[in-house]
């Protein structure tokens, strides 16, 4: 195995409160209904179009996308200043994995700056070789995984994510999937999973035998 590809939200960090605040600032700006924390959590991992439908179900699609752009921009600025909640044991795990593997990030976010806000504020940028914001390129997460693999000459990889959309993306790319069960997804009953990021090196050892 040559590469480990990570989802971002619900896998490497969570930014619920920052996103909730940003979303409702924009909702109030346009006199729209308040967005619940439940809705915020259900949107992580979706692309911009699907996110807009859940945030603003009663507005025209083009307006919903405009509002999503405003939310993302506001949230990125906030995260650049304050950072997010990086999951416990992440840095120690990345240090271990970096000895043997190149690591990448593929997220459905609409802006590369969002991923870079994570990398800069967490001081973890040096552990990742490349990253893609799939919605910014108008491609699916599965296509983004394939793009990372193609551009970095990766023949064998795994994808670490937390939701059914992440599992579907791994299936599109035809690579093994490891569910981060501590994230936003339901229990997917996957063969490989982790309840804490620190468990990943041992799961990868099992995967290496299978690949």
C-alpha positions in Angstrom: 0.0 0.0 0.0 1.3 3.4 -1.1 -1.1 6.0 0.2 -3.5 6.8 3.0 -6.3 9.2 2.0 -8.4 10.9 4.7 -11.7 12.6 4.7 -11.6 15.8 6.8 -14.8 16.5 8.8 -15.6 13.8 11.3 -12.3 12.1 10.5 -9.5 14.5 11.3 -11.4 17.3 13.1 -14.9 18.6 13.9 -16.1 22.2 13.5 -19.7 22.0 14.5 -19.9 25.1 16.6 -18.1 27.3 14.1 -20.2 26.1 11.2 -23.4 26.5 13.2 -22.5 30.1 14.1 -21.6 30.9 10.5 -24.7 29.3 9.0 -27.1 31.2 11.3 -25.4 34.5 10.8 -26.2 34.1 7.1 -29.7 32.8 7.8 -30.5 35.8 9.9 -29.0 38.1 7.3 -31.6 36.9 4.8 -34.4 36.5 7.4 -34.5 32.7 6.9 -35.3 30.1 9.6 -32.6 29.2 12.1 -30.5 26.2 11.1 -30.3 23.5 13.8 -27.2 21.7 15.1 -28.8 18.4 13.9 -28.9 19.8 10.3 -25.3 21.0 10.6 -24.1 17.6 11.6 -26.1 15.9 8.8 -24.5 18.1 6.1 -20.8 17.2 6.9 -19.6 15.0 4.0 -22.1 16.2 1.5 -21.3 18.4 -1.6 -22.4 22.0 -1.8 -25.6 21.3 -3.8 -26.9 18.8 -1.4 -25.8 20.9 1.6 -27.7 23.9 0.3 -30.9 21.8 0.0 -30.7 20.8 3.6 -29.8 24.2 4.9 -32.3 26.2 2.8 -35.0 23.8 1.6 -37.5 26.6 0.8 -35.3 28.9 -1.4 -34.5 28.7 -5.1 -31.4 26.5 -5.8 -29.3 29.3 -7.2 -29.9 31.4 -4.0 -29.2 28.4 -1.8 -25.8 28.0 -3.5 -25.1 31.7 -3.1 -25.9 31.4 0.6 -23.6 28.4 1.0 -20.8 30.3 -0.5 -21.3 33.0 2.1 -21.4 30.5 4.9 -18.2 28.8 3.7 -16.4 32.1 3.4 -17.4 33.2 6.8 -16.6 29.8 8.4 -13.2 29.7 6.8 -12.3 33.1 8.1 -13.4 32.1 11.6 -11.5 28.8 11.4 -8.3 30.6 10.2 -8.5 32.7 13.4 -9.6 30.1 15.9 -9.0 26.7 14.4 -11.3 23.7 15.0 -11.4 20.7 17.3 -8.7 18.3 16.1 -9.4 14.8 17.3 -7.3 13.4 20.2 -4.3 11.4 19.3 -4.2 12.6 15.7 -0.7 14.1 15.6 0.9 11.1 17.3 -0.9 8.8 14.8 0.2 10.8 11.8 3.8 10.7 13.1 3.7 6.9 13.2 2.1 6.6 9.8 4.4 9.1 8.1 7.3 6.7 8.6 5.8 4.3 6.1 3.2 6.0 4.0 2.4 9.2 2.1 -0.9 10.8 3.3 -3.5 12.8 1.5 -6.9 14.6 2.2 -10.0 14.4 0.0 -12.9 16.4 1.3 -16.3 17.4 -0.3 -15.8 21.0 0.8 -16.3 23.7 -1.8 -13.1 25.5 -1.0 -9.5 24.4 -0.8 -9.0 27.1 1.8 -11.1 25.1 4.2 -8.7 22.2 4.1 -5.8 24.6 4.4 -7.4 26.2 7.5 -7.2 22.8 9.1 -3.6 22.2 8.0 -2.4 25.6 9.1 -4.2 25.9 12.5 -3.5 22.3 13.5 0.2 22.6 12.5 -0.2 19.2 10.7 0.5 20.4 7.1 3.9 18.7 6.9 2.3 15.3 7.3 0.1 15.5 4.1 1.5 15.4 0.6 -1.6 16.6 -1.3 -5.3 17.5 -0.8 -8.4 18.1 -2.9 -11.7 19.9 -2.2 -14.0 17.9 -4.5 -16.9 20.4 -4.7 -14.5 23.2 -5.8 -13.8 21.1 -8.9 -17.4 20.0 -9.4 -16.4 16.4 -9.1 -17.6 13.7 -6.8 -15.5 12.6 -3.8 -14.9 9.3 -5.5 -13.6 11.1 -8.6 -11.4 13.3 -6.3 -9.9 10.2 -4.7 -9.0 8.8 -8.2 -7.6 12.2 -9.1 -5.3 12.2 -6.1 -4.2 8.7 -6.9 -3.6 9.4 -10.5 -1.6 12.7 -10.0 0.5 11.1 -7.2 1.1 7.8 -9.0 -0.6 5.8 -6.3 -1.5 2.3 -7.3 -2.8 1.1 -3.9 -4.5 3.2 -1.2 -7.1 3.2 1.5 -9.7 5.8 2.3 -10.5 6.8 5.9 -13.9 8.4 6.4 -16.9 8.5 8.6 -20.1 8.5 6.5 -22.0 6.5 3.9 -20.8 9.0 1.3 -17.2 8.2 2.2 -17.9 4.5 1.8 -19.5 5.1 -1.6 -16.5 7.2 -2.7 -14.1 4.5 -1.7 -16.2 2.0 -3.7 -16.1 4.3 -6.8 -12.3 4.4 -6.5 -12.2 0.7 -5.9 -10.1 0.9 -2.7 -10.6 -0.4 0.8 -12.5 1.8 3.3 -12.0 2.2 7.0 -14.8 3.9 8.9 -14.0 6.4 11.6 -16.9 5.5 13.9 -16.3 8.5 16.2 -17.4 10.9 13.3 -20.8 11.9 12.0 -21.9 8.7 10.2 -24.0 5.9 11.4 -22.4 2.5 12.1 -21.9 1.2 8.5 -21.0 -2.4 9.6 -17.8 -2.1 7.6 -15.2 -4.8 7.9 -12.6 -2.3 8.9 -13.3 0.5 11.4 -11.7 2.6 14.2 -13.2 4.0 17.3 -10.2 6.3 17.9 -7.7 7.6 15.3 -4.9 5.9 17.3 -6.3 2.5 16.3 -5.5 3.2 12.6 -1.9 1.9 12.4 -3.0 -1.6 13.7 -6.0 -1.7 11.2 -3.6 -0.8 8.4 -1.4 -3.7 9.3 -4.4 -6.0 8.8 -5.2 -4.4 5.5 -1.6 -4.9 4.2 -2.1 -8.6 4.6 -5.3 -8.5 2.5 -4.2 -6.2 -0.3 
